[in-house]
Amino acid sequence: MDKTQAMSPQADPNRTMAMAAPQSVTQAWKPEPTIRVQVVSSRDATLANGPAREQFLVEIDSPTQEGLPGLASQAPRTALNLCLVIDRSGSMEGAPLTYVKQACHHVVDLLNPDDILSIISFSDTAEVLMPPQRVTNKAPIKQGIDQLQPGNTTNLYDALSFAMQSLQQGIETRRATRMVVLSDGDPTSGIKDYPTLVQHAEAIKNAGITMTFLGFGPDYNEELLAGMAKKSGGNYYFIPRPELIPEIFRAELQKLLSVAATNLTIELKLSRWVNLKAATGLTALPTGNTLTLPLTDLERGSTLQQIFDLEFPNHPLGHYRVAQATLRYDNTSNGQTESVPIDLVMEFTADAARYGAARNPRVTQAADVAAASRLVEKTIMGLKTGQLTQMAAIQDLQKTQALLVQDGRTIEAQEVTMALRALQSGDLGGAEKTLMGTVVQLDQGKRQS
């Protein structure tokens, strides 16, 4: 069902009346909005006065600006507040650190004087290689990067703290603020435990900073890096070979340059007689009737798909607003914090033919993709614990791969393909590291253009 509905001023606050269809009018050209929101329910109507359960798909997209009709246009470039966090522990000696330096050179080349860049390096301790500054003179920045030398252990916690302090100096709503962390190892000095590091990532996100983690080599902790990426709303990449570091760095930066909205959140309030059973990216259900979900940054041309799975134990007849939500975000094009109201509306009926109708395939597909994240996690855990054979894991992943291909999620399908190849060659660690990236992306609910 795709329909627009609005509240009647005299109506019960939980009851929603449909609007009449507007008459066709001719309008002058105007730019596309930064954010568009559409709500689609799994069925037109569901069972009244008895147990029922339906799903709602909330699609949030940022269209590509095409400019005036007949004229070519160039998409606006997002100003950045960027901090590179570089692991220079002993295991980085040689080719890994050489490729990291090359990748950082590429990053500097793509920045302009409106961007703010800072660089933190870490080994036994964290150091500020470059404090936050506008990228006006690139040569000395590259010279500083070239002076990086390998150290010994890996103090990730302090590096993140230093990077957070640097980024906080340049935070503003018209910029995309991002911390990009590259490491090939497990934290071996400073604060090392998983819960504290993940909580640290969440605190950094709450300060308005998104984090991207790039892990490579056989020894880094993929669960830790992926867990921190999820908590911070950022990305996670597994880099199987050091020579791929520059290309993945460049791809991440290109995404950042097209960020249209940052600090996105959905605040959801359930109406009477409604329970939340699941939501995209949600690992624990709320105890009350309200929920705030942080979302990842949104690039122009991309779409976020958020599924809300709602239960109605015994809902009366009629049209009702079953949940009210507000999307909030920072618009990077004008520097304003904006919001969009969202109503989730359902008709409750005693007509068996109506509530027994087929579900909307668009909603079903999105819900299946959202659920695939938990299936991939189960596959990873089954492989690690030995409860799942290699053949059974391959069969599960092939089903997930087919689902992702059907949904047009090329990037995630390619990652599953890489994991399948790793499993078939006996590289269990490589498969697990790759699949953690798939889990992070599916939990974000993002579809790339």
Beta strands, then each sheet from edge to edge (+ up, - down):
strand 1: 5-6
strand 2: 17-18
strand 3: 36-41
strand 4: 45-47
strand 5: 52-61
strand 6: 79-87
strand 7: 116-122
strand 8: 126-134
strand 9: 175-183
strand 10: 210-216
strand 11: 236-239
strand 12: 259-270
strand 13: 275-279
strand 14: 290-294
strand 15: 298-299
strand 16: 303-312
strand 17: 318-331
strand 18: 337-349
strand 19: 446-447
sheet 1: 1+ 2-
sheet 2: 3+ 5- 16+ 13-
sheet 3: 3+ 5- 16+ 19-
sheet 4: 4+ 18+ 17- 12+ 14-
sheet 5: 4+ 18+ 17- 12+ 15-
sheet 6: 8+ 7- 6- 9- 10- 11-
end
